[in-house]
Amino acid sequence: MLVAGRRIYIGLSTRTTGGAIQQLADQLAPYGYEVIPLTFTGCLHLKSAVTRVADDLVLLNPAWVEADAFAGYRALTVDPAEPHAANALALGGAVIHPLQHVRTRARLEAAD
């Protein structure tokens, strides 16, 4: 799951079905939230494919999730040699990112 403003992106998989996503959408609609189902491949969780790392920026692996799904956000792609590098955590104005993904980290630092 990725929360971006009033949009909540949920990974559609065998573990999270369309019916479950619809139930969540029905529960959150009265509060003004839009639930958007996304298909992804190559990883177990949507969070491994895309992370919101700033108010207007998502870090993603374009081989695993479509960048077009995040209209209104800048999309920073991981280095192709580091497919798992989108699995980061934005916390308190900082981004916690695995040390071994140095190429993608350089992209993150340049995007500031």
C-alpha positions as CSV (number, residue, x, y, z in Angstrom):
1,M,0.0,0.0,0.0
2,L,1.2,3.5,-0.8
3,V,-0.6,6.6,0.5
4,A,-0.3,9.8,-1.5
5,G,-2.6,12.5,-0.3
6,R,-6.1,11.3,-0.7
7,R,-5.1,8.4,-3.0
8,I,-4.3,5.0,-1.5
9,Y,-2.6,2.6,-3.9
10,I,-3.2,-1.1,-3.1
11,G,-1.3,-3.9,-4.8
12,L,-3.7,-6.3,-6.6
13,S,-2.4,-9.9,-6.2
14,T,-3.5,-13.3,-5.2
15,R,-3.0,-12.1,-1.6
16,T,-5.2,-9.0,-2.0
17,T,-8.1,-9.5,-4.2
18,G,-10.3,-7.1,-6.1
19,G,-13.1,-7.8,-3.6
20,A,-10.9,-6.9,-0.6
21,I,-9.8,-3.7,-2.4
22,Q,-13.4,-2.8,-3.1
23,Q,-14.4,-3.3,0.5
24,L,-11.6,-0.9,1.6
25,A,-12.7,1.6,-1.1
26,D,-16.3,1.5,0.2
27,Q,-15.1,2.1,3.8
28,L,-12.8,5.0,2.9
29,A,-15.0,6.8,0.3
30,P,-17.0,8.7,2.9
31,Y,-13.7,10.2,4.1
32,G,-12.7,11.4,0.7
33,Y,-10.1,8.8,-0.1
34,E,-9.7,7.2,-3.5
35,V,-8.5,3.6,-3.5
36,I,-6.6,2.6,-6.6
37,P,-5.7,-1.0,-7.3
38,L,-2.4,-1.6,-9.0
39,T,-1.0,-4.7,-10.6
40,F,2.6,-5.4,-10.1
41,T,5.1,-8.2,-10.8
42,G,8.5,-9.4,-9.7
43,C,8.0,-8.9,-6.0
44,L,5.8,-10.0,-3.1
45,H,4.5,-6.5,-2.1
46,L,3.7,-3.3,-3.9
47,K,5.9,-1.6,-1.3
48,S,8.9,-3.4,-2.8
49,A,8.1,-1.9,-6.2
50,V,7.3,1.7,-5.3
51,T,7.8,4.0,-2.3
52,R,6.7,7.6,-1.9
53,V,10.0,9.3,-0.8
54,A,8.8,12.9,-0.9
55,D,5.6,14.9,-1.2
56,D,5.9,14.9,-5.0
57,L,8.3,12.0,-5.7
58,V,8.0,8.2,-5.9
59,L,10.9,5.8,-6.2
60,L,9.9,2.8,-8.3
61,N,11.1,-0.1,-10.3
62,P,9.4,0.3,-13.8
63,A,9.8,-3.4,-14.5
64,W,7.6,-4.2,-11.6
65,V,5.0,-1.4,-11.6
66,E,3.8,1.2,-14.2
67,A,5.1,4.7,-13.6
68,D,2.0,6.1,-15.3
69,A,-0.2,5.1,-12.4
70,F,1.3,7.9,-10.3
71,A,0.1,10.9,-12.3
72,G,1.0,14.1,-10.5
73,Y,4.1,12.7,-9.0
74,R,7.7,12.8,-10.3
75,A,8.9,9.2,-10.8
76,L,12.5,8.3,-10.0
77,T,13.4,4.9,-11.3
78,V,15.8,2.6,-9.6
79,D,19.1,1.7,-11.3
80,P,18.4,-1.5,-13.4
81,A,21.2,-3.3,-11.6
82,E,19.4,-2.7,-8.3
83,P,15.8,-4.0,-8.8
84,H,15.0,-4.1,-5.1
85,A,16.1,-0.5,-4.5
86,A,12.6,0.9,-4.4
87,N,12.0,-0.7,-1.1
88,A,12.8,2.4,1.1
89,L,11.1,4.2,3.9
90,A,10.4,7.9,4.1
91,L,10.3,9.0,7.7
92,G,10.5,12.5,9.2
93,G,11.9,14.2,6.1
94,A,14.6,11.6,5.6
95,V,14.7,8.4,3.5
96,I,15.9,5.2,5.0
97,H,17.4,3.3,2.1
98,P,19.5,0.0,2.0
99,L,23.3,0.7,1.9
100,Q,23.9,-1.8,-0.9
101,H,21.9,0.2,-3.5
102,V,24.5,2.9,-4.1
103,R,23.5,3.7,-7.7
104,T,19.9,4.3,-6.7
105,R,20.9,6.2,-3.6
106,A,22.9,8.6,-5.9
107,R,19.8,9.1,-7.9
108,L,17.8,9.9,-4.8
109,E,20.4,12.4,-3.6
110,A,20.4,14.1,-7.0
111,A,16.6,14.3,-7.0
112,D,16.5,16.6,-4.0
